[in-house]
Amino acid sequence: MSHEKYKDLLETLHDCMTECNHCFNACLQEDNVKMMAECIRLDRECADICGYLEAAISRNSPFIKELAAVCTKLCTTCNEECKKHDHDHCQKCADACFKCADACKKVT
């Protein structure tokens, strides 16, 4: 089954989705939310693609490689944005996105 082949990737996707959602929520609580707007937007998009790819893998979608390529791009972009911010939640998100982008590259 596809989901067994991608067991490690599934875990990495889930971890990234969780960190992005946490960062999204924490950024909304920051004093200068407007400054965090791009981080918030990318957190949301990254969490969504990670969740979607996780679901696609679990149902053995024929588009896993294509979705993994999009996920790689979004995770890389989110990583770059989160690294710009000193907040702990942004740094943890950046790390999770880096790991996820790396894992997704191996699929494409």
Contacts in CASP RR format, 6 or more apart in sequence:
PFRMAT RR
TARGET T0000
AUTHOR 0000-0000-0000
METHOD contacts of the structure
MODEL  1
MSHEKYKDLLETLHDCMTECNHCFNACLQEDNVKMMAECIRLDRECADIC
GYLEAAISRNSPFIKELAAVCTKLCTTCNEECKKHDHDHCQKCADACFKC
ADACKKVT
1 60 0 8 1.000
2 57 0 8 1.000
2 58 0 8 1.000
2 60 0 8 1.000
2 64 0 8 1.000
3 10 0 8 1.000
3 57 0 8 1.000
3 58 0 8 1.000
3 60 0 8 1.000
6 57 0 8 1.000
6 64 0 8 1.000
6 107 0 8 1.000
8 103 0 8 1.000
9 57 0 8 1.000
9 68 0 8 1.000
9 103 0 8 1.000
9 104 0 8 1.000
9 106 0 8 1.000
9 107 0 8 1.000
10 54 0 8 1.000
10 57 0 8 1.000
10 58 0 8 1.000
12 99 0 8 1.000
12 100 0 8 1.000
12 103 0 8 1.000
13 50 0 8 1.000
13 51 0 8 1.000
13 53 0 8 1.000
13 54 0 8 1.000
13 57 0 8 1.000
13 71 0 8 1.000
13 100 0 8 1.000
13 103 0 8 1.000
14 50 0 8 1.000
14 51 0 8 1.000
14 54 0 8 1.000
15 96 0 8 1.000
15 99 0 8 1.000
15 100 0 8 1.000
16 46 0 8 1.000
16 47 0 8 1.000
16 50 0 8 1.000
16 75 0 8 1.000
16 96 0 8 1.000
16 97 0 8 1.000
16 99 0 8 1.000
16 100 0 8 1.000
17 46 0 8 1.000
17 47 0 8 1.000
17 50 0 8 1.000
17 51 0 8 1.000
17 54 0 8 1.000
18 96 0 8 1.000
19 92 0 8 1.000
19 93 0 8 1.000
19 95 0 8 1.000
19 96 0 8 1.000
19 97 0 8 1.000
20 43 0 8 1.000
20 44 0 8 1.000
20 46 0 8 1.000
20 47 0 8 1.000
20 50 0 8 1.000
20 78 0 8 1.000
20 93 0 8 1.000
20 96 0 8 1.000
20 97 0 8 1.000
21 43 0 8 1.000
21 47 0 8 1.000
22 89 0 8 1.000
22 92 0 8 1.000
22 93 0 8 1.000
23 39 0 8 1.000
23 43 0 8 1.000
23 82 0 8 1.000
23 89 0 8 1.000
23 90 0 8 1.000
23 92 0 8 1.000
23 93 0 8 1.000
24 40 0 8 1.000
24 43 0 8 1.000
24 44 0 8 1.000
24 47 0 8 1.000
26 87 0 8 1.000
26 89 0 8 1.000
27 33 0 8 1.000
27 36 0 8 1.000
27 39 0 8 1.000
27 40 0 8 1.000
27 43 0 8 1.000
27 87 0 8 1.000
27 89 0 8 1.000
27 90 0 8 1.000
28 36 0 8 1.000
28 40 0 8 1.000
30 36 0 8 1.000
30 87 0 8 1.000
33 40 0 8 1.000
36 85 0 8 1.000
38 81 0 8 1.000
39 81 0 8 1.000
39 82 0 8 1.000
39 84 0 8 1.000
39 85 0 8 1.000
39 90 0 8 1.000
42 74 0 8 1.000
42 77 0 8 1.000
42 78 0 8 1.000
42 81 0 8 1.000
42 82 0 8 1.000
43 78 0 8 1.000
43 82 0 8 1.000
43 93 0 8 1.000
45 74 0 8 1.000
45 78 0 8 1.000
46 74 0 8 1.000
46 75 0 8 1.000
46 77 0 8 1.000
46 78 0 8 1.000
46 97 0 8 1.000
49 67 0 8 1.000
49 70 0 8 1.000
49 71 0 8 1.000
49 74 0 8 1.000
49 75 0 8 1.000
50 71 0 8 1.000
50 75 0 8 1.000
50 100 0 8 1.000
52 67 0 8 1.000
53 64 0 8 1.000
53 67 0 8 1.000
53 68 0 8 1.000
53 71 0 8 1.000
53 104 0 8 1.000
56 63 0 8 1.000
56 64 0 8 1.000
56 67 0 8 1.000
57 64 0 8 1.000
61 67 0 8 1.000
64 107 0 8 1.000
65 107 0 8 1.000
65 108 0 8 1.000
68 104 0 8 1.000
68 105 0 8 1.000
68 107 0 8 1.000
68 108 0 8 1.000
69 104 0 8 1.000
69 108 0 8 1.000
71 100 0 8 1.000
71 101 0 8 1.000
71 104 0 8 1.000
72 101 0 8 1.000
72 104 0 8 1.000
72 105 0 8 1.000
72 108 0 8 1.000
75 97 0 8 1.000
75 98 0 8 1.000
75 100 0 8 1.000
75 101 0 8 1.000
75 104 0 8 1.000
76 97 0 8 1.000
76 98 0 8 1.000
76 101 0 8 1.000
78 93 0 8 1.000
78 94 0 8 1.000
78 97 0 8 1.000
79 94 0 8 1.000
79 97 0 8 1.000
79 98 0 8 1.000
79 101 0 8 1.000
82 90 0 8 1.000
82 91 0 8 1.000
82 93 0 8 1.000
82 94 0 8 1.000
82 97 0 8 1.000
83 90 0 8 1.000
83 91 0 8 1.000
83 94 0 8 1.000
84 90 0 8 1.000
85 91 0 8 1.000
END
